[in-house]
Amino acid sequence: MKIKSKCLGPLVIADAKLTLAPGEVVEVKDFTPQTVTAVERGLVEQVAEGAPVGAPEAPGHVPDQPADYQNLSAAEAIEYIDDEDDPRKIEAIRATETRKTVLAALERRLQEVKAGGAE
């Protein structure tokens, strides 16, 4: 059986001697009591046997974004986004962004760029 962590941070299932990274898939022989509890609470899910084992690849540097983008304040990031016209770059930044205000600005700008490009 294979299970996948649905947590945003590390997940420890002590009685199974597992420490799962976010999105990591591992193969387990038997469900321990803590594994059953984790499934019931929605912390992990059972996945198909064909699912690849291991942690998902971390998103890397987004091409064409400033090297210090992650160090920008939310206001500076929003200003950068407002000047961006390439929907691919906006989508790439959105894949790595976690700040809610910046995500909202990304969504808004993406809609503006896509609407402008369709005309």
Secondary structure as UniProt FT lines:
FT   STRAND          2..5
FT   STRAND          11..13
FT   HELIX           14..16
FT   STRAND          18..20
FT   TURN            22..23
FT   STRAND          25..27
FT   HELIX           33..40
FT   TURN            41..42
FT   STRAND          44..47
FT   TURN            49..50
FT   TURN            63..64
FT   TURN            67..68
FT   HELIX           69..71
FT   HELIX           74..82
FT   HELIX           87..96
FT   HELIX           100..118
//
